[in-house]
Amino acid sequence: MKRYCLACDLKNDPKLIAEYEQYHERVWPEIEASIKDSGIVSMEIYRIENRLFMIMETTTSFSFEAKAAADTANEKVQEWETLMWNYQQALPTAKKGEKWMLMKKIFDLKHS
């Protein structure tokens, strides 16, 4: 298993944040299937104010590149991603079009 942590921001609007959370209470089945099919075994998203933090646990064969290619070819995933951009905004240091940014692990209690 591999673990990845990523961050993304939401637009700082309480109404939009509430709508975003409602969508994540009922994620479309096609989106859940695409996540699982890519080798993501577990995914959790946390929020503080308008900052999101995602923890993903994946199979050792998981690849961000393969996931991106599969998502590009999946019409329902593209529809979801377009919808989510109504709520999300890139972190200040993100490249154009980049949403979720991989975080760098800086501490691990098990290995200190």
MODELLER restraints for C-alpha pairs under 7 A, 6 or more apart:
rsr = mdl.restraints
at = mdl.atoms
rsr.add(forms.Gaussian(group=physical.xy_distance, feature=features.Distance(at['CA:1:A'], at['CA:57:A']), mean=6.39, stdev=0.5))
rsr.add(forms.Gaussian(group=physical.xy_distance, feature=features.Distance(at['CA:1:A'], at['CA:58:A']), mean=5.50, stdev=0.5))
rsr.add(forms.Gaussian(group=physical.xy_distance, feature=features.Distance(at['CA:1:A'], at['CA:59:A']), mean=5.00, stdev=0.5))
rsr.add(forms.Gaussian(group=physical.xy_distance, feature=features.Distance(at['CA:1:A'], at['CA:60:A']), mean=5.43, stdev=0.5))
rsr.add(forms.Gaussian(group=physical.xy_distance, feature=features.Distance(at['CA:2:A'], at['CA:57:A']), mean=5.52, stdev=0.5))
rsr.add(forms.Gaussian(group=physical.xy_distance, feature=features.Distance(at['CA:2:A'], at['CA:58:A']), mean=5.18, stdev=0.5))
rsr.add(forms.Gaussian(group=physical.xy_distance, feature=features.Distance(at['CA:2:A'], at['CA:59:A']), mean=6.35, stdev=0.5))
rsr.add(forms.Gaussian(group=physical.xy_distance, feature=features.Distance(at['CA:2:A'], at['CA:60:A']), mean=6.04, stdev=0.5))
rsr.add(forms.Gaussian(group=physical.xy_distance, feature=features.Distance(at['CA:3:A'], at['CA:56:A']), mean=5.55, stdev=0.5))
rsr.add(forms.Gaussian(group=physical.xy_distance, feature=features.Distance(at['CA:3:A'], at['CA:57:A']), mean=4.44, stdev=0.5))
rsr.add(forms.Gaussian(group=physical.xy_distance, feature=features.Distance(at['CA:3:A'], at['CA:58:A']), mean=6.35, stdev=0.5))
rsr.add(forms.Gaussian(group=physical.xy_distance, feature=features.Distance(at['CA:4:A'], at['CA:55:A']), mean=5.83, stdev=0.5))
rsr.add(forms.Gaussian(group=physical.xy_distance, feature=features.Distance(at['CA:4:A'], at['CA:56:A']), mean=5.15, stdev=0.5))
rsr.add(forms.Gaussian(group=physical.xy_distance, feature=features.Distance(at['CA:4:A'], at['CA:57:A']), mean=6.47, stdev=0.5))
rsr.add(forms.Gaussian(group=physical.xy_distance, feature=features.Distance(at['CA:5:A'], at['CA:54:A']), mean=5.49, stdev=0.5))
rsr.add(forms.Gaussian(group=physical.xy_distance, feature=features.Distance(at['CA:5:A'], at['CA:55:A']), mean=4.63, stdev=0.5))
rsr.add(forms.Gaussian(group=physical.xy_distance, feature=features.Distance(at['CA:5:A'], at['CA:56:A']), mean=6.37, stdev=0.5))
rsr.add(forms.Gaussian(group=physical.xy_distance, feature=features.Distance(at['CA:5:A'], at['CA:102:A']), mean=6.00, stdev=0.5))
rsr.add(forms.Gaussian(group=physical.xy_distance, feature=features.Distance(at['CA:5:A'], at['CA:103:A']), mean=5.47, stdev=0.5))
rsr.add(forms.Gaussian(group=physical.xy_distance, feature=features.Distance(at['CA:6:A'], at['CA:53:A']), mean=5.78, stdev=0.5))
rsr.add(forms.Gaussian(group=physical.xy_distance, feature=features.Distance(at['CA:6:A'], at['CA:54:A']), mean=5.05, stdev=0.5))
rsr.add(forms.Gaussian(group=physical.xy_distance, feature=features.Distance(at['CA:6:A'], at['CA:55:A']), mean=6.65, stdev=0.5))
rsr.add(forms.Gaussian(group=physical.xy_distance, feature=features.Distance(at['CA:6:A'], at['CA:100:A']), mean=5.79, stdev=0.5))
rsr.add(forms.Gaussian(group=physical.xy_distance, feature=features.Distance(at['CA:6:A'], at['CA:101:A']), mean=5.15, stdev=0.5))
rsr.add(forms.Gaussian(group=physical.xy_distance, feature=features.Distance(at['CA:6:A'], at['CA:102:A']), mean=4.36, stdev=0.5))
rsr.add(forms.Gaussian(group=physical.xy_distance, feature=features.Distance(at['CA:6:A'], at['CA:103:A']), mean=5.16, stdev=0.5))
rsr.add(forms.Gaussian(group=physical.xy_distance, feature=features.Distance(at['CA:7:A'], at['CA:52:A']), mean=5.50, stdev=0.5))
rsr.add(forms.Gaussian(group=physical.xy_distance, feature=features.Distance(at['CA:7:A'], at['CA:53:A']), mean=4.64, stdev=0.5))
rsr.add(forms.Gaussian(group=physical.xy_distance, feature=features.Distance(at['CA:7:A'], at['CA:54:A']), mean=6.22, stdev=0.5))
rsr.add(forms.Gaussian(group=physical.xy_distance, feature=features.Distance(at['CA:7:A'], at['CA:100:A']), mean=5.38, stdev=0.5))
rsr.add(forms.Gaussian(group=physical.xy_distance, feature=features.Distance(at['CA:7:A'], at['CA:101:A']), mean=5.30, stdev=0.5))
rsr.add(forms.Gaussian(group=physical.xy_distance, feature=features.Distance(at['CA:7:A'], at['CA:102:A']), mean=6.65, stdev=0.5))
rsr.add(forms.Gaussian(group=physical.xy_distance, feature=features.Distance(at['CA:7:A'], at['CA:103:A']), mean=6.75, stdev=0.5))
rsr.add(forms.Gaussian(group=physical.xy_distance, feature=features.Distance(at['CA:8:A'], at['CA:51:A']), mean=6.13, stdev=0.5))
rsr.add(forms.Gaussian(group=physical.xy_distance, feature=features.Distance(at['CA:8:A'], at['CA:52:A']), mean=5.14, stdev=0.5))
rsr.add(forms.Gaussian(group=physical.xy_distance, feature=features.Distance(at['CA:8:A'], at['CA:53:A']), mean=6.72, stdev=0.5))
rsr.add(forms.Gaussian(group=physical.xy_distance, feature=features.Distance(at['CA:8:A'], at['CA:90:A']), mean=6.16, stdev=0.5))
rsr.add(forms.Gaussian(group=physical.xy_distance, feature=features.Distance(at['CA:8:A'], at['CA:91:A']), mean=5.95, stdev=0.5))
rsr.add(forms.Gaussian(group=physical.xy_distance, feature=features.Distance(at['CA:8:A'], at['CA:99:A']), mean=6.08, stdev=0.5))
rsr.add(forms.Gaussian(group=physical.xy_distance, feature=features.Distance(at['CA:8:A'], at['CA:100:A']), mean=4.89, stdev=0.5))
rsr.add(forms.Gaussian(group=physical.xy_distance, feature=features.Distance(at['CA:8:A'], at['CA:101:A']), mean=6.48, stdev=0.5))
rsr.add(forms.Gaussian(group=physical.xy_distance, feature=features.Distance(at['CA:9:A'], at['CA:50:A']), mean=5.59, stdev=0.5))
rsr.add(forms.Gaussian(group=physical.xy_distance, feature=features.Distance(at['CA:9:A'], at['CA:51:A']), mean=4.52, stdev=0.5))
rsr.add(forms.Gaussian(group=physical.xy_distance, feature=features.Distance(at['CA:9:A'], at['CA:52:A']), mean=5.63, stdev=0.5))
rsr.add(forms.Gaussian(group=physical.xy_distance, feature=features.Distance(at['CA:9:A'], at['CA:88:A']), mean=5.76, stdev=0.5))
rsr.add(forms.Gaussian(group=physical.xy_distance, feature=features.Distance(at['CA:9:A'], at['CA:89:A']), mean=5.27, stdev=0.5))
rsr.add(forms.Gaussian(group=physical.xy_distance, feature=features.Distance(at['CA:9:A'], at['CA:90:A']), mean=5.99, stdev=0.5))
rsr.add(forms.Gaussian(group=physical.xy_distance, feature=features.Distance(at['CA:9:A'], at['CA:91:A']), mean=5.93, stdev=0.5))
rsr.add(forms.Gaussian(group=physical.xy_distance, feature=features.Distance(at['CA:10:A'], at['CA:17:A']), mean=6.84, stdev=0.5))
rsr.add(forms.Gaussian(group=physical.xy_distance, feature=features.Distance(at['CA:10:A'], at['CA:50:A']), mean=4.85, stdev=0.5))
rsr.add(forms.Gaussian(group=physical.xy_distance, feature=features.Distance(at['CA:10:A'], at['CA:51:A']), mean=6.23, stdev=0.5))
rsr.add(forms.Gaussian(group=physical.xy_distance, feature=features.Distance(at['CA:10:A'], at['CA:87:A']), mean=5.58, stdev=0.5))
rsr.add(forms.Gaussian(group=physical.xy_distance, feature=features.Distance(at['CA:10:A'], at['CA:88:A']), mean=4.13, stdev=0.5))
rsr.add(forms.Gaussian(group=physical.xy_distance, feature=features.Distance(at['CA:10:A'], at['CA:89:A']), mean=5.32, stdev=0.5))
rsr.add(forms.Gaussian(group=physical.xy_distance, feature=features.Distance(at['CA:11:A'], at['CA:50:A']), mean=6.59, stdev=0.5))
rsr.add(forms.Gaussian(group=physical.xy_distance, feature=features.Distance(at['CA:11:A'], at['CA:87:A']), mean=5.64, stdev=0.5))
rsr.add(forms.Gaussian(group=physical.xy_distance, feature=features.Distance(at['CA:11:A'], at['CA:88:A']), mean=5.64, stdev=0.5))
rsr.add(forms.Gaussian(group=physical.xy_distance, feature=features.Distance(at['CA:11:A'], at['CA:89:A']), mean=5.79, stdev=0.5))
rsr.add(forms.Gaussian(group=physical.xy_distance, feature=features.Distance(at['CA:12:A'], at['CA:50:A']), mean=5.60, stdev=0.5))
rsr.add(forms.Gaussian(group=physical.xy_distance, feature=features.Distance(at['CA:16:A'], at['CA:87:A']), mean=5.96, stdev=0.5))
rsr.add(forms.Gaussian(group=physical.xy_distance, feature=features.Distance(at['CA:17:A'], at['CA:87:A']), mean=6.94, stdev=0.5))
rsr.add(forms.Gaussian(group=physical.xy_distance, feature=features.Distance(at['CA:20:A'], at['CA:87:A']), mean=6.38, stdev=0.5))
rsr.add(forms.Gaussian(group=physical.xy_distance, feature=features.Distance(at['CA:30:A'], at['CA:76:A']), mean=6.77, stdev=0.5))
rsr.add(forms.Gaussian(group=physical.xy_distance, feature=features.Distance(at['CA:31:A'], at['CA:77:A']), mean=6.04, stdev=0.5))
rsr.add(forms.Gaussian(group=physical.xy_distance, feature=features.Distance(at['CA:38:A'], at['CA:62:A']), mean=6.57, stdev=0.5))
rsr.add(forms.Gaussian(group=physical.xy_distance, feature=features.Distance(at['CA:38:A'], at['CA:67:A']), mean=5.76, stdev=0.5))
rsr.add(forms.Gaussian(group=physical.xy_distance, feature=features.Distance(at['CA:39:A'], at['CA:58:A']), mean=5.51, stdev=0.5))
rsr.add(forms.Gaussian(group=physical.xy_distance, feature=features.Distance(at['CA:39:A'], at['CA:59:A']), mean=5.32, stdev=0.5))
rsr.add(forms.Gaussian(group=physical.xy_distance, feature=features.Distance(at['CA:39:A'], at['CA:62:A']), mean=5.19, stdev=0.5))
rsr.add(forms.Gaussian(group=physical.xy_distance, feature=features.Distance(at['CA:40:A'], at['CA:56:A']), mean=6.66, stdev=0.5))
rsr.add(forms.Gaussian(group=physical.xy_distance, feature=features.Distance(at['CA:40:A'], at['CA:57:A']), mean=5.97, stdev=0.5))
rsr.add(forms.Gaussian(group=physical.xy_distance, feature=features.Distance(at['CA:40:A'], at['CA:58:A']), mean=4.28, stdev=0.5))
rsr.add(forms.Gaussian(group=physical.xy_distance, feature=features.Distance(at['CA:40:A'], at['CA:59:A']), mean=6.49, stdev=0.5))
rsr.add(forms.Gaussian(group=physical.xy_distance, feature=features.Distance(at['CA:41:A'], at['CA:57:A']), mean=5.57, stdev=0.5))
rsr.add(forms.Gaussian(group=physical.xy_distance, feature=features.Distance(at['CA:41:A'], at['CA:58:A']), mean=5.11, stdev=0.5))
rsr.add(forms.Gaussian(group=physical.xy_distance, feature=features.Distance(at['CA:41:A'], at['CA:59:A']), mean=6.79, stdev=0.5))
rsr.add(forms.Gaussian(group=physical.xy_distance, feature=features.Distance(at['CA:42:A'], at['CA:56:A']), mean=5.58, stdev=0.5))
rsr.add(forms.Gaussian(group=physical.xy_distance, feature=features.Distance(at['CA:42:A'], at['CA:57:A']), mean=5.00, stdev=0.5))
rsr.add(forms.Gaussian(group=physical.xy_distance, feature=features.Distance(at['CA:42:A'], at['CA:58:A']), mean=6.89, stdev=0.5))
rsr.add(forms.Gaussian(group=physical.xy_distance, feature=features.Distance(at['CA:43:A'], at['CA:54:A']), mean=6.95, stdev=0.5))
rsr.add(forms.Gaussian(group=physical.xy_distance, feature=features.Distance(at['CA:43:A'], at['CA:55:A']), mean=5.62, stdev=0.5))
rsr.add(forms.Gaussian(group=physical.xy_distance, feature=features.Distance(at['CA:43:A'], at['CA:56:A']), mean=4.47, stdev=0.5))
rsr.add(forms.Gaussian(group=physical.xy_distance, feature=features.Distance(at['CA:43:A'], at['CA:57:A']), mean=6.48, stdev=0.5))
rsr.add(forms.Gaussian(group=physical.xy_distance, feature=features.Distance(at['CA:44:A'], at['CA:54:A']), mean=5.58, stdev=0.5))
rsr.add(forms.Gaussian(group=physical.xy_distance, feature=features.Distance(at['CA:44:A'], at['CA:55:A']), mean=5.24, stdev=0.5))
rsr.add(forms.Gaussian(group=physical.xy_distance, feature=features.Distance(at['CA:44:A'], at['CA:56:A']), mean=6.63, stdev=0.5))
rsr.add(forms.Gaussian(group=physical.xy_distance, feature=features.Distance(at['CA:45:A'], at['CA:52:A']), mean=6.66, stdev=0.5))
rsr.add(forms.Gaussian(group=physical.xy_distance, feature=features.Distance(at['CA:45:A'], at['CA:53:A']), mean=5.56, stdev=0.5))
rsr.add(forms.Gaussian(group=physical.xy_distance, feature=features.Distance(at['CA:45:A'], at['CA:54:A']), mean=4.35, stdev=0.5))
rsr.add(forms.Gaussian(group=physical.xy_distance, feature=features.Distance(at['CA:45:A'], at['CA:55:A']), mean=6.49, stdev=0.5))
rsr.add(forms.Gaussian(group=physical.xy_distance, feature=features.Distance(at['CA:46:A'], at['CA:52:A']), mean=5.67, stdev=0.5))
rsr.add(forms.Gaussian(group=physical.xy_distance, feature=features.Distance(at['CA:46:A'], at['CA:53:A']), mean=5.10, stdev=0.5))
rsr.add(forms.Gaussian(group=physical.xy_distance, feature=features.Distance(at['CA:46:A'], at['CA:54:A']), mean=6.35, stdev=0.5))
rsr.add(forms.Gaussian(group=physical.xy_distance, feature=features.Distance(at['CA:47:A'], at['CA:53:A']), mean=6.27, stdev=0.5))
rsr.add(forms.Gaussian(group=physical.xy_distance, feature=features.Distance(at['CA:71:A'], at['CA:77:A']), mean=5.80, stdev=0.5))
rsr.add(forms.Gaussian(group=physical.xy_distance, feature=features.Distance(at['CA:71:A'], at['CA:78:A']), mean=6.78, stdev=0.5))
rsr.add(forms.Gaussian(group=physical.xy_distance, feature=features.Distance(at['CA:72:A'], at['CA:78:A']), mean=6.63, stdev=0.5))
rsr.add(forms.Gaussian(group=physical.xy_distance, feature=features.Distance(at['CA:90:A'], at['CA:98:A']), mean=6.48, stdev=0.5))
rsr.add(forms.Gaussian(group=physical.xy_distance, feature=features.Distance(at['CA:90:A'], at['CA:99:A']), mean=5.17, stdev=0.5))
